[in-house]
């Protein structure tokens, strides 16, 4: 009798253990999740992009004429005053002559010399004719007093004398012309440094001066060299007038308006600078990205509210441009969002269960999304929902489990 009782107790214990094991094995295990509360707090949407500083007005100093520029002593970073000489341009030396050109010029010189001789002969002929006309005029004057010749003959002699005087002046001028032509032909035979003169001997023809008080940003031509008209010599600007240029995608640029606030960081100090959007340029340009994709970019110009010392021209900065902001709006972490049947959805934790809820969102930034409909303040949403989650599944907060 006792043996049967013991066997019954043992059998009952075994059945209980098996039943408990089956219950433990088959019961629903909660999924550990991370939760976050939906809250109504300030929100800002920014467009983050690298930018570069630049002087507002950069003056490109260039050569107004072609010539030989002397070496400039200025270096990048030097302070200059308005009217201070930056460089000087001297006349170019004559080019070297080949044999053909030299022979042609020598022939031109000989022709010019022959022209001078011909002009001197014409001058001598005119001088002789003038002397004869003068004698005839003086003789006619004497004979006209005694009425031996008529008054008209005297007048003709006077006219002839005046005409020969003019002819002599013309012959003399022709000699000067031919001599000038000879000198011009001889000058064309001048070779470089034939007179021993140097292009930098101090006989400066044009002095290039600074248009403003500022700093030399770039020296494009420092060594002594020949320059053409319009050749860039240097860039000058005022470092007290610094702005920032940021190029954005055209799809982002349409969201930025003049006057929008901008936060500037990564410029060299831990302090964050503030700026305002001054201008969004109306024309875009094509730029190839690092991945080789052509993008339409738009330059946005920013004004620093309190420019720091040491920030120069062409420095890299990081700008966060405000595209939208609100003092108070309901928002949810974007890590809780996923797509369900083409709509945005989240899992809401209620009574240790996950409930799928379709929501409508508005603006988004890097971490949060604005909630327009579907959630209320205080709702707990599941972050980083896994594929195991489904509507009605049992969950447990990971923070409570630890």
C-alpha positions in Angstrom: 0.0 0.0 0.0 2.8 2.4 0.9 4.7 1.4 -2.2 1.7 2.4 -4.4 1.4 5.7 -2.6 5.1 6.6 -3.2 4.8 5.6 -6.8 1.8 7.9 -7.2 3.6 10.8 -5.6 6.6 10.3 -7.9 4.4 10.0 -11.0 2.6 13.1 -10.0 5.9 15.0 -9.5 7.1 13.8 -12.9 3.9 15.0 -14.6 4.1 18.3 -12.8 7.7 18.8 -13.9 6.9 17.9 -17.5 3.9 20.2 -17.5 5.9 23.1 -16.1 8.7 22.5 -18.6 6.2 22.5 -21.4 4.7 25.8 -20.1 8.1 27.4 -19.8 9.0 26.2 -23.3 5.8 27.2 -25.0 5.0 30.5 -23.2 5.6 33.8 -25.1 8.9 35.4 -24.3 9.0 39.2 -24.3 11.4 41.0 -26.7 13.8 43.4 -25.1 13.4 46.9 -26.6 14.6 50.4 -26.1 11.9 53.0 -25.4 11.7 56.8 -25.9 9.0 59.2 -25.0 7.3 61.5 -27.5 7.7 65.1 -26.3 6.8 68.6 -27.4 10.1 70.6 -27.4 11.9 73.1 -29.6 13.1 71.8 -32.9 15.4 73.0 -35.6 16.1 71.7 -39.1 19.5 72.5 -40.5 21.4 71.9 -43.7 25.0 71.1 -42.9 27.7 71.8 -45.4 31.4 72.8 -45.6 32.1 76.4 -46.5 35.1 78.6 -47.1 35.9 82.1 -45.9 36.6 84.9 -48.4 37.3 88.6 -48.4 34.2 90.5 -49.5 36.0 92.6 -52.1 39.1 91.1 -53.6 41.1 93.5 -55.8 42.9 91.8 -58.7 45.9 94.0 -59.5 46.9 93.5 -63.2 49.2 95.0 -65.7 47.6 97.9 -67.7 50.2 97.6 -70.5 52.6 95.1 -71.8 56.2 95.5 -70.7 59.0 94.2 -68.5 57.9 94.0 -64.9 60.6 94.5 -62.2 60.7 92.1 -59.3 58.2 93.0 -56.6 59.4 92.9 -53.0 55.9 92.3 -51.5 55.0 88.9 -50.1 51.6 87.3 -49.2 50.4 88.6 -45.9 52.2 92.0 -46.2 50.2 95.1 -45.2 49.9 97.7 -48.0 48.5 101.2 -48.0 46.4 102.9 -50.7 48.7 104.2 -53.4 51.7 102.1 -52.3 53.7 100.8 -55.3 53.3 97.1 -55.8 55.3 96.7 -59.0 56.8 98.7 -61.9 56.6 98.1 -65.6 59.4 99.1 -67.9 59.5 99.2 -71.7 60.2 96.0 -73.5 63.5 95.5 -75.2 63.5 95.3 -79.0 63.4 91.8 -80.4 66.4 90.0 -82.0 66.6 90.4 -85.8 67.2 87.6 -88.3 69.4 88.1 -91.4 66.5 88.8 -93.7 65.0 91.5 -91.5 68.4 93.1 -90.9 69.0 93.2 -94.6 65.6 94.8 -95.2 66.2 97.4 -92.5 69.7 98.2 -93.9 68.2 98.7 -97.4 65.6 101.0 -95.8 68.4 103.0 -94.2 70.2 103.4 -97.5 66.9 104.5 -99.2 66.4 107.0 -96.4 69.9 108.4 -96.8 69.3 108.8 -100.6 66.1 110.6 -99.8 68.0 113.0 -97.6 70.5 113.7 -100.4 67.6 114.3 -102.9 66.0 116.7 -100.4 69.2 118.6 -99.9 69.5 119.0 -103.7 65.9 120.2 -103.9 66.8 122.6 -101.1 69.8 123.9 -103.0 67.7 124.4 -106.2 65.0 126.2 -104.3 67.7 128.5 -102.7 69.1 129.4 -106.1 65.7 130.1 -107.5 64.9 132.3 -104.5 68.1 134.3 -105.0 67.2 134.9 -108.6 63.6 135.8 -107.8 64.9 138.2 -105.1 67.2 139.9 -107.6 64.5 140.3 -110.2 62.1 141.7 -107.6 64.7 144.3 -106.4 65.5 145.3 -110.0 61.8 145.7 -110.9 61.3 147.9 -107.8 64.0 150.2 -108.9 62.8 150.4 -112.5 59.2 150.9 -111.4 60.2 154.1 -109.6 61.2 155.7 -112.9 58.3 154.1 -114.7 60.6 152.1 -117.0 58.6 148.9 -116.1 54.9 148.7 -115.5 53.4 148.2 -112.1 52.1 144.8 -113.1 55.6 143.6 -113.8 56.7 144.6 -110.4 53.8 142.7 -108.8 54.7 139.6 -110.9 58.3 139.8 -109.6 57.0 140.2 -106.0 54.8 137.1 -106.4 57.6 135.1 -107.9 59.8 136.1 -105.0 57.2 135.0 -102.4 56.6 131.7 -104.3 60.3 130.9 -104.2 60.5 131.7 -100.5 57.7 129.2 -99.9 59.5 126.6 -102.1 62.6 127.0 -100.0 60.7 126.5 -96.8 59.1 123.4 -98.3 62.5 122.0 -99.3 63.9 122.6 -95.9 61.0 120.8 -94.3 61.5 117.9 -96.7 65.1 117.6 -95.6 63.9 117.3 -91.9 61.3 114.7 -93.0 63.9 112.6 -94.8 66.3 112.9 -91.8 63.5 111.7 -89.5 62.9 108.7 -91.8 66.6 107.9 -91.7 66.7 108.0 -87.9 63.6 105.8 -87.7 65.2 103.2 -90.0 68.4 103.3 -88.0 66.4 102.8 -84.7 64.8 99.6 -86.0 68.3 98.0 -86.2 68.7 98.4 -82.4 69.4 95.1 -80.7 68.6 94.1 -77.0 71.0 95.9 -74.6 72.8 97.4 -77.5 73.1 100.6 -75.6 74.1 98.9 -72.4 70.8 99.9 -70.7 69.0 97.5 -68.5 65.2 97.2 -68.4 65.3 97.8 -64.7 67.7 100.8 -64.7 65.2 103.0 -62.8 63.6 104.5 -65.8 60.1 103.3 -64.8 57.3 104.0 -67.2 54.3 102.7 -65.2 54.0 102.2 -61.5 51.3 99.7 -60.3 49.9 100.9 -56.9 47.5 99.4 -54.4 43.9 100.5 -54.8 43.1 100.1 -51.0 44.5 99.8 -47.5 44.7 96.0 -47.0 46.7 92.8 -47.1 48.4 91.1 -50.0 46.4 87.8 -50.3 48.2 86.4 -53.3 51.3 87.3 -55.4 50.9 85.9 -58.9 54.0 87.4 -60.5 56.9 88.1 -58.1 60.0 87.5 -60.2 61.2 89.9 -62.9 59.5 89.0 -66.1 57.8 90.2 -69.3 54.1 90.6 -68.9 51.2 91.1 -71.3 48.3 93.5 -70.9 45.9 92.3 -68.2 48.4 89.9 -66.6 47.5 89.3 -63.0 50.2 90.6 -60.5 48.6 90.3 -57.1 45.4 90.1 -55.1 44.7 92.6 -52.3 41.8 92.6 -49.8 40.7 93.8 -46.4 40.7 91.0 -43.8 38.4 93.0 -41.7 35.7 92.3 -44.2 35.3 88.5 -44.1 32.3 86.6 -45.4 31.6 82.8 -45.9 30.7 81.1 -49.1 28.8 77.8 -48.9 27.7 75.8 -52.0 24.5 73.8 -51.5 22.6 71.4 -53.6 20.0 73.4 -55.5 17.2 71.3 -53.8 18.5 72.5 -50.4 19.2 76.1 -51.5 15.5 76.7 -52.2 14.8 76.1 -48.5 17.3 78.8 -47.4 16.1 82.5 -47.2 18.1 85.6 -46.6 18.3 86.4 -42.9 18.3 82.8 -41.8 20.6 82.0 -38.8 23.7 79.9 -39.3 26.0 78.2 -36.8 29.7 78.1 -37.8 32.0 75.4 -36.2 35.3 73.6 -36.9 37.0 76.9 -37.8 39.9 76.3 -35.4 38.5 77.1 -32.0 35.9 75.4 -29.8 33.7 78.5 -29.8 30.8 78.4 -32.2 30.3 81.4 -34.4 27.0 82.9 -35.5 26.2 84.2 -39.0 23.3 85.3 -41.1 22.5 84.5 -44.7 23.0 87.6 -46.8 22.4 86.3 -50.3 21.4 83.1 -52.1 22.8 83.4 -55.6 20.1 83.1 -58.3 22.2 81.0 -60.7 23.4 77.4 -60.1 26.5 75.7 -61.5 27.5 72.1 -62.2 29.9 70.4 -59.8 31.2 66.8 -59.9 31.0 65.2 -56.5 33.6 62.8 -55.0 31.6 59.9 -56.4 31.7 61.3 -59.9 28.1 62.5 -59.9 27.2 65.8 -61.5 25.3 68.0 -59.1 23.7 71.4 -59.4 25.1 73.6 -56.7 24.2 77.1 -55.5 26.4 79.5 -53.7 25.1 81.0 -50.4 26.9 84.0 -48.9 27.0 84.4 -45.1 27.9 87.4 -43.0 29.6 86.7 -39.7 28.1 88.6 -36.8 31.4 88.9 -34.8 34.4 87.9 -37.0 37.2 86.5 -34.8 40.8 87.4 -35.1 43.0 85.1 -37.2 40.3 84.0 -39.6 41.7 84.6 -43.1 40.9 84.3 -46.7 40.1 80.8 -48.0 39.8 79.1 -44.6 37.6 76.0 -44.3 34.6 76.1 -41.9 31.5 74.0 -41.2 28.2 75.7 -41.5 24.8 74.6 -40.2 22.1 76.7 -42.0 18.7 76.9 -40.5 16.0 75.8 -43.0 13.1 75.5 -40.4 12.6 75.9 -36.7 9.9 75.9 -34.1 9.8 76.9 -30.5 7.5 74.0 -29.5 6.5 71.0 -31.6 5.7 67.3 -31.0 8.5 65.1 -32.2 9.7 61.6 -32.3 13.2 60.1 -32.8 13.8 59.1 -36.4 15.3 55.8 -35.1 11.7 54.7 -34.2 10.4 55.3 -37.7 9.9 52.7 -40.4 7.7 52.3 -43.5 4.5 50.3 -43.4 2.3 50.0 -46.5 3.9 53.2 -48.0 3.3 55.2 -44.8 5.4 56.2 -41.8 4.7 54.1 -38.7 6.1 53.4 -35.2 5.6 50.8 -32.5 4.0 52.2 -29.4 4.5 50.4 -26.1 1.2 49.9 -24.2 0.8 47.4 -21.3 3.9 45.5 -22.2 2.7 45.1 -25.8 3.9 46.6 -29.0 1.1 48.2 -31.1 1.7 49.3 -34.7 0.6 52.9 -35.3 0.6 54.8 -38.6 1.6 58.4 -38.2 2.1 61.5 -40.3 5.3 63.4 -40.0 6.5 66.9 -41.1 10.0 68.3 -40.9 13.0 66.1 -40.1 16.5 66.7 -39.0 19.4 64.4 -38.2 17.8 62.9 -35.1 14.1 63.9 -34.7 11.0 64.1 -36.9 8.0 66.4 -36.4 4.8 64.6 -35.6 1.7 66.0 -37.3 -0.8 63.2 -36.5 -0.9 59.7 -34.9 0.9 60.3 -31.6 0.4 62.2 -28.4 2.8 63.7 -25.9 4.0 61.1 -23.4 3.6 58.1 -25.8 6.4 55.6 -25.5 7.8 54.5 -28.9 10.2 51.6 -29.6 13.6 52.6 -30.9 15.3 50.5 -33.7 12.4 48.1 -34.1 13.6 44.6 -35.3 12.0 42.2 -37.7 10.7 40.1 -34.8 8.4 42.9 -33.7 4.8 42.7 -34.8 1.5 44.2 -33.7 0.5 42.9 -30.3 3.9 41.2 -29.5 4.9 41.2 -25.9 7.9 43.4 -25.1 10.1 44.4 -22.1 12.0 47.6 -21.6 15.7 46.8 -21.7 16.4 49.3 -18.9 14.0 47.4 -16.6 15.6 44.0 -17.5 19.0 45.2 -16.4 
